[in-house]
Amino acid sequence: MREHRTDKNVSDRNSSAATLAAEGETSWTRIAIAGALILASGSVAFLCATTLDKLILGFGTRLPWAYITILSTLLRTLLLLSVFIVGARSLGISFKESWGNARGWRTGAALVAGISGMFLISYATSAIYFASQASEKVPSAVFGMSYIQRNALFGWLTTANDFSFALGTLMIGPFIEELTGCGLIYLALKKKVRIPAAVLIYSVFFALMHYGVNTFAPLFSGKYGFFASPPLWAFSWFFLRGIVLSASYEFGGTLAVPILIHYFWNITGYYFAWSLPG
């Protein structure tokens, strides 16, 4: 009996130690550090790319802007992958946990609902924009929007500039941003707070990740149009998109859902645009 109690006490102590270790793995400090590294990755990558350009310029050669953008995109991708690998280990999250598992009809429903949510947010964003441009067209902006083609389909195959943009925005961005966003930061937040709070906090981070990618490059602000900050009100629309993506991930159970929704958002936003009739 005494040996049984001793074994039980040891087991309880081990369990308590494991619990404390798990809590330490998801500390707010570690989450904040991972988030800050993700936010800064774009600016760090661009700084490295432009520094290389200046070094090469010393030999009398200047990199075309498209190549600087491509190099920056690839560097940012490597940085984000590194942040995910190190951050996941630090926060006690595995890739399998990040990717999750499909939940049958719930996964399909989450995908459809998420795409519909992005569709409505894009509609509302354009409606408000056009209404602000011409107040007399508010009824048209709200009820008569049309979807028109803005860029040629697969036009990114024709020019280096279009390809450099499409490489990050249409091909790599959605996957790597959702892997480090929903697959790391959101899951870490879930270990600290309830799901609704995690969704809201993550959506603020998502907005900063898309809006703040420019504000983290003050050295280049104004010199390169690529770093022109969007208007302040755009923060709210990024926030709403963050809610859609994290909620669809939570309900759908797999990272494939927010990744596909993000692809839909980026591709339709690049190739098409809302327009007022007439």
C-alpha positions, 0 to 999 in steps of 0.5 A: 500500500505504501509503495502504491501511494509513493508511485501515485505521488511520483505520478502526480508530480510528473503530471504537474511538471508536465502541465507547467512545462506545457504552460511555459511552452505557450507563454505570452512572451514566446507568442509575442516573439514569434508574432514580431518575427513574422511581422518583421520578416517582409521588411528584413527580406526586402532590406537584405535584397536591396542591400545585395543590390547596392553591393552589386551596384558597386561593380557597375551592375544594377538588379532590375526591380523585378529581381529584387522583388523575387529575391525578397519574396524567396528570402521572406519565405525562408525566414517564415519557414524558419520562424515556423520551425523554431516557433512550433518547437518553442510553443509545443506545436507539431506540423501535424497539429498545425495541418489538422484533419479534415472533418467531412462535411464540416470542412466543405461547409467551412470552405464554402462559408469562408469563400462566401465571407471573403466575397461579401467583404470584398463587395462591401469594401468596393461599395464603400470605396466607390461610394466615397468617390461619388456619393450620388452613386451610393445606391449603385455601389450597394446594389449594382456592383459588377465584377470585371476583369482587371488583369489578364488571366495568367498575365504574370507569365508575360512580364518579369514585374507581373511574375515577381508580384504573382510569385509572392501574392498568388503562389507562395503567400497564401500557403506560408502566411496561413502556415505561420498565422493560423498554423502557429500563432492562432493555435498558440493563442488557443492554448492561452485563451478561449476560442472566440478571444483567440479568433479576435486576437489573431485577427488583429495580428492578421491585420497587422501582418497585411497592413503593417508589412509596409510600416515595418519598412520605414527606411524605404517608405516613400522611396519605393511605391511598393511600400506605400501604406494602405489607408487606415480604414483598410485595417478593419477589412483585414481584421474581418478577413482574419476572422473569416480565415481563423474561424474557417480553420477552427470549424473546418479542422484543417489548414487546407481550408484557410489556405484555399480561401486565401488563394481565392482572395488573392487570385480574384483580387489580382485578376478581377475588381468590383466596378460600378455599372456604367 
